[in-house]
Amino acid sequence: MAKPFNARWNKNEKLAKTSGGNWNIVGFGLPADYNFLDANLVERNTCPGALACRGVCYAKQGGYAFPMAKAARSHNLSFSQSDGFVAGIVSDLLRMRSVNTVRIHDSGDFYSQEYFDKWCNIAKTMPHLTFYAYTKSLHLDLTGAPENFKVTQSLGGKYDASVDLDAPHSRIFSDHDARINAGYVDGNIDDSPAIQGLVKIGLVYHGNKNLTDAQKAFFG
């Protein structure tokens, strides 16, 4: 009987589209916008930089709300706090011989510096793989990411003042016309802009909840 993976990996529709190109991608997710106590009894949230996105978060809707999906992300959150996380993820990825790219957080975000540093160590251990993530956790020191770890800053959070607009970043728009007029590439079709480290990535809102007028104004 095959040994089970340490983490619960996924391949959502968008990742599958991207995998149709040059990338064979697996994704690692956490519960979105979830409050918890870490091993040191420090209160944390899995999306510490979330702000405008909270009310319309795609990772709280649709398939993400199914019991199996929620259980998988809860497992990953517990695993991410363990001493064996780095070794466990490396072990998993070594067994996935065809995988060449890892999406960190199709839901959730870097909830602490220690957790972000764990992913940096994983990426440094596996330079033959490409790791990428969108993040609003701009209060953390993200400079430790190695070259094979592509970090895209996400606007629309608590720490927007820290966003370097000359470095890879993303914005959510209410429609494609607004995205095109602002000069942002389309990040909805697949994840290739983030994997390639493009600077201006536009993501058009696609959740099930209707945007309010205030949210439309905020997103552009």
ROTOR-28742 format. One record per residue: residue in one letter; y, x, z of N, C-alpha, C in turn. Coordinates in Angstrom, 2 decimals, decimal comma, m for minus. Example, Ala and Ser with C-alpha at 12.3 -4.5 7.8 and 13.67 -1.06 7.14 Angstrom:
   aa        nv        nu        nw       cav       cau       caw        cv        cu        cw
    a     m5,69     13,19      7,80     m4,50     12,30      7,80     m3,30     13,20      7,80
    s     m2,25     12,85      7,08     m1,06     13,67      7,14      0,03     12,90      7,87
This chain:
   aa        nv        nu        nw       cav       cau       caw        cv        cu        cw
    m     m1,20      0,85      0,00      0,00      0,00      0,00      1,25      0,88      0,00
    a      2,21      0,55     m0,87      3,42      1,37     m1,00      4,26      1,28      0,28
    k      4,84      2,40      0,64      5,72      2,44      1,81      6,99      1,65      1,53
    p      7,43      0,78      2,45      8,67      0,01      2,21      9,89      0,92      2,24
    f     10,93      0,51      1,53     12,18      1,27      1,55     12,85      1,10      2,91
    n     13,62      2,10      3,30     14,35      2,05      4,56     15,50      1,05      4,50
    a     16,22      1,03      3,36     17,34      0,12      3,16     16,89     m1,06      2,31
    r     17,73     m2,08      2,23     17,48     m3,21      1,36     18,44     m3,07      0,17
    w     17,88     m2,71     m0,96     18,67     m2,42     m2,16     18,74     m3,67     m3,03
    n     19,78     m3,74     m3,87     19,93     m4,90     m4,74     20,47     m4,48     m6,09
    k     20,32     m5,39     m7,03     20,89     m5,19     m8,38     21,41     m6,55     m8,82
    n     22,74     m6,78     m8,60     23,29     m8,08     m8,96     23,59     m8,14    m10,46
    e     24,09     m9,27    m10,91     24,29     m9,48    m12,35     25,21     m8,43    m12,95
    k     26,29     m8,12    m12,25     27,24     m7,14    m12,77     26,62     m5,75    m12,84
    l     25,85     m5,38    m11,83     25,19     m4,08    m11,85     24,18     m4,03    m12,98
    a     23,50     m5,13    m13,24     22,52     m5,17    m14,32     23,20     m4,96    m15,67
    k     24,39     m5,54    m15,85     25,12     m5,35    m17,10     25,51     m3,89    m17,27
    t     25,98     m3,29    m16,20     26,37     m1,89    m16,27     25,15     m1,02    m16,55
    s     24,02     m1,37    m15,97     22,80     m0,59    m16,17     22,34     m0,63    m17,62
    g     22,85     m1,60    m18,38     22,50     m1,65    m19,79     23,12     m0,52    m20,59
    g     24,07      0,20    m19,99     24,68      1,34    m20,66     23,96      2,62    m20,32
    n     24,70      3,59    m19,78     24,11      4,88    m19,44     23,70      4,98    m17,98
    w     23,82      3,89    m17,23     23,61      3,96    m15,79     22,47      3,02    m15,36
    n     21,58      3,56    m14,56     20,57      2,73    m13,92     20,97      2,66    m12,45
    i     21,48      1,51    m12,03     22,20      1,38    m10,76     21,43      0,56     m9,74
    v     21,50      1,02     m8,49     21,09      0,18     m7,36     22,29      0,03     m6,44
    g     22,34     m1,07     m5,71     23,46     m1,34     m4,83     23,04     m1,44     m3,37
    f     23,95     m1,02     m2,50     23,75     m1,11     m1,05     24,87     m1,96     m0,49
    g     24,53     m3,04      0,21     25,55     m3,94      0,73     25,44     m4,18      2,21
    l     26,57     m4,55      2,81     26,67     m4,94      4,21     27,16     m6,39      4,27
    p     27,04     m7,05      5,41     27,66     m8,38      5,54     29,18     m8,25      5,34
    a     29,76     m9,18      4,64     31,20     m9,13      4,37     32,00     m9,66      5,54
    d     33,05     m8,93      5,93     34,00     m9,39      6,95     33,28     m9,87      8,21
    y     32,45     m9,00      8,75     31,59     m9,36      9,88     31,95     m8,52     11,10
    n     32,20     m9,20     12,23     32,52     m8,50     13,48     31,23     m8,11     14,22
    f     31,22     m6,88     14,74     30,04     m6,42     15,47     30,44     m5,32     16,45
    l     29,55     m5,02     17,38     29,72     m3,91     18,31     28,84     m2,76     17,83
    d     29,43     m1,55     17,70     28,63     m0,42     17,27     27,85      0,15     18,46
    a     27,15      1,27     18,23     26,29      1,84     19,26     27,05      2,26     20,50
    n     28,36      2,52     20,34     29,21      2,90     21,47     29,96      1,72     22,05
    l     29,55      0,52     21,66     30,16     m0,74     22,11     31,62     m0,85     21,71
    v     31,95     m0,24     20,57     33,29     m0,38     19,98     33,25     m1,56     19,01
    e     34,20     m2,48     19,16     34,24     m3,65     18,28     34,74     m3,24     16,90
    r     33,98     m3,59     15,88     34,34     m3,22     14,51     34,16     m4,42     13,59
    n     34,68     m4,27     12,38     34,51     m5,27     11,33     34,04     m4,55     10,08
    t     33,12     m5,15      9,35     32,58     m4,48      8,17     33,58     m4,40      7,02
    c     34,69     m5,10      7,13     35,77     m5,00      6,13     37,09     m4,79      6,88
    p     37,29     m3,62      7,50     38,45     m3,43      8,37     39,80     m3,49      7,66
    g     39,82     m3,30      6,35     41,08     m3,35      5,62     41,35     m4,67      4,94
    a     40,47     m5,66      5,13     40,61     m6,93      4,43     41,85     m7,69      4,87
    l     42,45     m8,40      3,93     43,63     m9,20      4,22     43,61    m10,44      3,33
    a     44,27    m10,37      2,17     44,34    m11,52      1,28     42,97    m11,95      0,76
    c     42,05    m11,01      0,67     40,74    m11,32      0,10     39,87    m12,15      1,02
    r     40,22    m12,22      2,30     39,34    m12,88      3,26     39,03    m14,33      2,89
    g     40,05    m15,07      2,49     39,86    m16,49      2,24     39,11    m16,81      0,96
    v     39,03    m15,85      0,04     38,40    m16,12     m1,26     37,30    m15,11     m1,58
    c     36,79    m14,42     m0,59     35,82    m13,33     m0,80     34,58    m13,83     m1,53
    y     34,26    m13,19     m2,66     33,08    m13,58     m3,44     31,78    m13,32     m2,66
    a     31,81    m12,33     m1,76     30,61    m11,96     m1,02     30,32    m12,90      0,15
    k     31,10    m13,97      0,28     30,80    m15,01      1,26     30,37    m16,30      0,56
    q     30,20    m16,23     m0,75     29,91    m17,41     m1,55     28,62    m17,22     m2,35
    g     28,16    m18,29     m2,96     27,04    m18,22     m3,89     25,80    m17,60     m3,29
    g     25,16    m16,71     m4,07     23,91    m16,10     m3,65     24,02    m15,25     m2,42
    y     25,23    m14,75     m2,13     25,42    m13,92     m0,95     25,19    m14,70      0,35
    a     25,32    m16,02      0,27     25,15    m16,87      1,46     23,71    m17,29      1,68
    f     22,80    m16,93      0,76     21,40    m17,29      0,92     20,80    m16,51      2,09
    p     19,88    m17,13      2,84     19,31    m16,47      4,02     18,72    m15,08      3,75
    m     18,00    m14,90      2,65     17,39    m13,60      2,36     18,45    m12,54      2,10
    a     19,51    m12,92      1,38     20,58    m11,98      1,09     21,31    m11,59      2,38
    k     21,56    m12,56      3,24     22,23    m12,28      4,51     21,36    m11,40      5,40
    a     20,06    m11,65      5,42     19,16    m10,85      6,24     19,10     m9,41      5,75
    a     19,12     m9,22      4,43     19,07     m7,86      3,87     20,31     m7,07      4,26
    r     21,47     m7,71      4,20     22,71     m7,01      4,53     22,83     m6,76      6,04
    s     22,30     m7,66      6,83     22,28     m7,44      8,28     21,37     m6,26      8,62
    h     20,23     m6,17      7,94     19,35     m5,02      8,13     20,08     m3,72      7,80
    n     20,80     m3,71      6,68     21,52     m2,50      6,26     22,58     m2,10      7,27
    l     23,25     m3,08      7,86     24,27     m2,77      8,86     23,64     m2,08     10,07
    s     22,54     m2,60     10,55     21,86     m1,97     11,67     21,37     m0,58     11,30
    f     20,79     m0,45     10,12     20,28      0,84      9,66     21,40      1,86      9,52
    s     22,56      1,42      9,05     23,68      2,34      8,82     24,18      2,99     10,10
    q     23,89      2,39     11,24     24,34      2,93     12,52     23,30      3,85     13,16
    s     22,15      3,99     12,53     21,07      4,77     13,11     21,21      6,26     12,79
    d     20,59      7,09     13,63     20,61      8,53     13,40     19,85      8,92     12,14
    g     18,93      8,07     11,70     18,12      8,39     10,54     18,66      7,85      9,23
    f     19,92      7,37      9,23     20,45      6,72      8,03     20,51      7,67      6,84
    v     21,10      8,84      7,01     21,26      9,77      5,88     19,90     10,15      5,32
    a     18,99     10,57      6,17     17,66     10,97      5,71     16,91      9,79      5,08
    g     17,09      8,59      5,63     16,41      7,41      5,10     16,90      7,03      3,72
    i     18,22      7,07      3,51     18,77      6,76      2,19     18,34      7,79      1,16
    v     18,39      9,06      1,54     17,96     10,13      0,63     16,49      9,93      0,25
    s     15,66      9,59      1,24     14,24      9,35      0,98     14,05      8,20      0,00
    d     14,79      7,11      0,21     14,70      5,96     m0,70     15,05      6,36     m2,13
    l     16,17      7,03     m2,28     16,67      7,35     m3,62     15,77      8,35     m4,34
    l     15,14      9,24     m3,60     14,21     10,18     m4,22     13,00      9,46     m4,80
    r     12,65      8,33     m4,21     11,52      7,54     m4,70     11,89      6,70     m5,92
    m     13,18      6,44     m6,11     13,65      5,66     m7,26     13,96      6,63     m8,41
    r     12,94      7,11     m9,06     13,09      8,23     m9,99     13,98      7,89    m11,19
    s     14,05      6,61    m11,57     14,84      6,24    m12,74     16,31      5,98    m12,41
    v     16,64      5,85    m11,12     18,01      5,54    m10,71     18,90      6,78    m10,82
    n     20,08      6,60    m11,42     21,02      7,72    m11,50     22,39      7,41    m10,91
    t     22,58      6,14    m10,46     23,88      5,72     m9,95     23,70      4,76     m8,78
    v     24,56      4,91     m7,77     24,46      4,08     m6,56     25,80      3,40     m6,30
    r     25,80      2,07     m6,26     26,98      1,30     m5,89     26,95      1,10     m4,38
    i     27,92      1,68     m3,70     28,04      1,51     m2,26     28,93      0,30     m2,00
    h     28,36     m0,74     m1,45     29,08     m1,94     m1,03     29,44     m2,88     m2,17
    d     28,47     m3,62     m2,65     28,83     m4,80     m3,43     29,37     m5,85     m2,48
    s     29,14     m5,64     m1,18     29,77     m6,44     m0,12     29,92     m5,53      1,09
    g     30,97     m5,78      1,89     31,26     m4,91      3,02     32,09     m3,72      2,61
    d     32,37     m2,83      3,56     33,23     m1,67      3,30     32,92     m0,60      4,34
    f     33,62      0,52      4,26     33,43      1,61      5,22     34,09      1,21      6,54
    y     33,28      0,96      7,55     33,79      0,39      8,79     34,21      1,45      9,81
    s     33,91      2,72      9,55     34,31      3,79     10,46     34,30      5,12      9,71
    q     34,98      6,12     10,28     34,97      7,45      9,67     33,57      8,04      9,67
    e     32,85      7,83     10,76     31,48      8,37     10,86     30,59      7,80      9,75
    y     30,75      6,50      9,50     29,93      5,86      8,47     30,30      6,38      7,08
    f     31,59      6,52      6,79     32,00      7,07      5,50     31,46      8,49      5,33
    d     31,54      9,28      6,38     31,06     10,66      6,31     29,56     10,73      6,05
    k     28,82      9,74      6,54     27,39      9,70      6,25     27,15      9,59      4,75
    w     27,91      8,73      4,08     27,74      8,58      2,64     28,17      9,85      1,91
    c     29,19     10,53      2,42     29,58     11,81      1,82     28,44     12,81      1,91
    n     27,77     12,86      3,05     26,64     13,77      3,22     25,49     13,42      2,29
    i     25,26     12,12      2,11     24,20     11,69      1,18     24,54     12,16     m0,23
    a     25,79     11,94     m0,66     26,20     12,33     m2,00     26,11     13,85     m2,19
    k     26,50     14,60     m1,18     26,41     16,06     m1,27     24,97     16,53     m1,36
    t     24,07     15,81     m0,71     22,65     16,16     m0,73     22,02     15,85     m2,08
    m     22,63     14,90     m2,83     22,04     14,44     m4,09     23,05     14,56     m5,23
    p     23,43     15,78     m5,60     24,48     15,97     m6,62     24,08     15,49     m8,01
    h     22,79     15,21     m8,22     22,33     14,73     m9,53     22,59     13,24     m9,70
    l     23,00     12,55     m8,63     23,31     11,13     m8,70     24,82     10,91     m8,64
    t     25,26      9,78     m9,19     26,66      9,36     m9,07     26,73      8,22     m8,06
    f     27,63      8,35     m7,10     27,88      7,31     m6,11     29,29      6,77     m6,35
    y     29,49      5,47     m6,17     30,84      4,93     m6,33     31,05      3,74     m5,41
    a     32,33      3,53     m5,05     32,66      2,45     m4,13     34,11      2,04     m4,31
    y     34,37      0,75     m4,18     35,73      0,23     m4,00     35,98      0,15     m2,50
    t     37,17      0,48     m2,05     37,42      0,39     m0,61     38,87      0,03     m0,28
    k     39,00     m0,78      0,77     40,30     m1,07      1,37     40,46     m0,31      2,70
    s     39,48      0,51      3,04     39,51      1,25      4,32     40,35      2,52      4,17
    l     41,60      2,32      3,82     42,48      3,46      3,50     43,10      4,07      4,75
    h     42,72      3,57      5,93     43,13      4,19      7,18     42,22      5,37      7,52
    l     41,11      5,49      6,79     40,17      6,58      7,01     40,55      7,79      6,16
    d     40,03      8,94      6,53     40,21     10,15      5,73     39,12     10,16      4,66
    l     39,51      9,87      3,43     38,56      9,76      2,32     38,48     11,03      1,50
    t     39,14     12,08      1,95     39,23     13,31      1,15     37,93     14,10      1,14
    g     36,97     13,75      2,00     35,73     14,49      2,05     34,71     14,11      1,00
    a     35,04     13,13      0,15     34,09     12,69     m0,87     33,87     13,80     m1,90
    p     32,63     14,16     m2,19     32,37     15,18     m3,21     32,63     14,65     m4,61
    e     32,53     15,51     m5,60     32,88     15,14     m6,97     32,02     14,02     m7,52
    n     30,78     13,92     m7,07     29,87     12,88     m7,57     29,99     11,56     m6,81
    f     31,01     11,45     m5,96     31,26     10,23     m5,18     32,63      9,70     m5,59
    k     32,64      8,67     m6,45     33,87      8,11     m7,00     34,39      6,99     m6,10
    v     35,56      7,20     m5,51     36,15      6,22     m4,60     37,35      5,57     m5,27
    t     37,33      4,25     m5,40     38,43      3,50     m5,97     39,14      2,73     m4,86
    q     40,43      3,02     m4,66     41,22      2,30     m3,66     41,43      0,85     m4,13
    s     41,35     m0,09     m3,21     41,53     m1,49     m3,57     42,81     m2,04     m2,95
    l     43,71     m2,52     m3,79     44,92     m3,17     m3,31     44,59     m4,58     m2,81
    g     45,47     m5,10     m1,95     45,27     m6,43     m1,41     44,78     m6,42      0,01
    g     44,94     m5,27      0,70     44,46     m5,16      2,06     45,55     m4,75      3,03
    k     45,15     m4,44      4,26     46,09     m4,07      5,33     46,79     m2,74      5,06
    y     46,14     m1,88      4,29     46,64     m0,51      4,17     47,17     m0,20      2,77
    d     47,74     m1,22      2,12     48,27     m1,03      0,77     49,33      0,06      0,68
    a     50,06      0,27      1,76     51,12      1,29      1,75     50,53      2,69      1,56
    s     49,25      2,84      1,82     48,60      4,14      1,69     47,99      4,36      0,31
    v     48,03      3,36     m0,56     47,41      3,48     m1,88     48,20      4,47     m2,74
    d     47,49      5,41     m3,34     48,07      6,36     m4,29     47,87      5,77     m5,68
    l     48,95      5,26     m6,27     48,85      4,58     m7,56     48,57      5,53     m8,71
    d     48,64      6,83     m8,46     48,28      7,81     m9,49     46,81      8,20     m9,43
    a     46,10      7,68     m8,44     44,67      7,92     m8,28     43,93      6,62     m8,58
    p     42,61      6,67     m8,78     41,87      5,45     m9,10     42,12      4,34     m8,08
    h     42,52      3,17     m8,57     42,76      2,02     m7,71     42,52      0,74     m8,49
    s     42,32     m0,34     m7,76     42,07     m1,63     m8,40     42,99     m2,69     m7,83
    r     43,24     m3,72     m8,66     44,00     m4,88     m8,23     43,27     m6,13     m8,65
    i     43,39     m7,18     m7,85     42,84     m8,48     m8,22     43,95     m9,29     m8,90
    f     43,61     m9,90    m10,02     44,55    m10,75    m10,75     44,00    m12,17    m10,82
    s     44,91    m13,11    m10,98     44,49    m14,52    m11,06     43,91    m14,86    m12,43
    d     44,28    m14,10    m13,47     43,73    m14,33    m14,81     43,87    m13,05    m15,65
    h     43,22    m13,05    m16,80     43,21    m11,85    m17,64     44,57    m11,56    m18,27
    d     45,36    m12,59    m18,56     46,69    m12,34    m19,13     47,54    m11,51    m18,18
    a     47,49    m11,85    m16,89     48,24    m11,09    m15,90     47,74     m9,65    m15,82
    r     46,42     m9,46    m15,90     45,84     m8,12    m15,88     46,30     m7,29    m17,08
    i     46,22     m7,89    m18,25     46,58     m7,18    m19,48     48,06     m6,82    m19,47
    n     48,92     m7,76    m19,06     50,36     m7,50    m19,01     50,72     m6,37    m18,05
    a     49,90     m6,20    m17,01     50,16     m5,14    m16,03     49,57     m3,80    m16,45
    g     48,78     m3,79    m17,53     48,24     m2,54    m18,05     46,99     m2,04    m17,35
    y     46,17     m2,96    m16,82     44,95     m2,58    m16,13     43,73     m2,85    m17,01
    v     42,77     m1,94    m16,99     41,54     m2,13    m17,76     40,69     m3,21    m17,10
    d     39,78     m3,78    m17,87     38,95     m4,88    m17,39     37,78     m4,34    m16,56
    g     37,80     m4,64    m15,26     36,71     m4,23    m14,39     35,73     m5,34    m14,12
    n     35,87     m6,47    m14,83     34,99     m7,62    m14,59     33,70     m7,55    m15,40
    i     33,76     m6,98    m16,59     32,59     m6,98    m17,46     31,45     m6,18    m16,83
    d     31,76     m4,98    m16,40     30,77     m4,16    m15,71     31,52     m3,15    m14,85
    d     30,79     m2,24    m14,23     31,39     m1,30    m13,28     31,72      0,06    m13,90
    s     31,63      0,17    m15,21     31,85      1,48    m15,83     33,22      2,07    m15,54
    p     34,33      1,29    m15,44     35,62      1,91    m15,11     35,61      2,63    m13,76
    a     34,94      2,04    m12,76     34,88      2,67    m11,44     33,98      3,90    m11,46
    i     32,87      3,82    m12,18     31,95      4,95    m12,27     32,63      6,13    m12,96
    q     33,47      5,84    m13,94     34,15      6,90    m14,68     35,41      7,39    m13,96
    g     35,82      6,69    m12,91     37,00      7,11    m12,16     38,31      6,79    m12,86
    l     38,35      5,68    m13,62     39,60      5,30    m14,29     40,64      4,91    m13,24
    v     41,92      5,10    m13,59     42,99      4,98    m12,60     43,39      3,53    m12,31
    k     43,50      2,69    m13,34     44,02      1,33    m13,16     42,96      0,31    m13,57
    i     42,28     m0,26    m12,58     41,19     m1,20    m12,82     41,62     m2,59    m12,37
    g     41,52     m3,56    m13,27     41,90     m4,94    m12,96     40,67     m5,80    m12,77
    l     40,65     m6,55    m11,67     39,54     m7,45    m11,36     40,08     m8,86    m11,28
    v     39,65     m9,72    m12,17     40,10    m11,11    m12,18     39,24    m11,92    m11,22
    y     39,90    m12,69    m10,37     39,19    m13,50     m9,36     38,17    m14,41    m10,03
    h     36,93    m14,40     m9,47     35,87    m15,20    m10,07     35,03    m15,95     m9,04
    g     35,58    m16,18     m7,86     34,84    m16,90     m6,83     34,79    m18,39     m7,09
    n     34,08    m19,09     m6,21     33,93    m20,55     m6,36     35,10    m21,32     m5,76
    k     35,87    m20,68     m4,90     36,98    m21,35     m4,24     38,24    m21,24     m5,10
    n     38,99    m22,33     m5,21     40,23    m22,31     m5,99     41,31    m21,55     m5,24
    l     42,06    m20,73     m5,98     43,17    m20,01     m5,37     44,31    m20,96     m5,05
    t     44,95    m20,76     m3,91     46,15    m21,50     m3,60     47,32    m20,90     m4,38
    d     48,45    m21,59     m4,44     49,61    m21,05     m5,14     50,07    m19,73     m4,53
    a     49,98    m19,63     m3,20     50,38    m18,40     m2,51     49,44    m17,25     m2,89
    q     48,15    m17,53     m2,99     47,18    m16,49     m3,37     47,38    m16,08     m4,82
    k     47,68    m17,04     m5,70     47,95    m16,71     m7,10     49,16    m15,78     m7,19
    a     50,18    m16,08     m6,42     51,39    m15,26     m6,43     51,10    m13,86     m5,91
    f     50,24    m13,76     m4,89     49,92    m12,47     m4,30     49,10    m11,62     m5,27
    f     48,10    m12,23     m5,92     47,23    m11,49     m6,79     47,88    m11,16     m8,14
    g     48,88    m11,94     m8,52     49,54    m11,66     m9,79     49,02    m12,53    m10,93
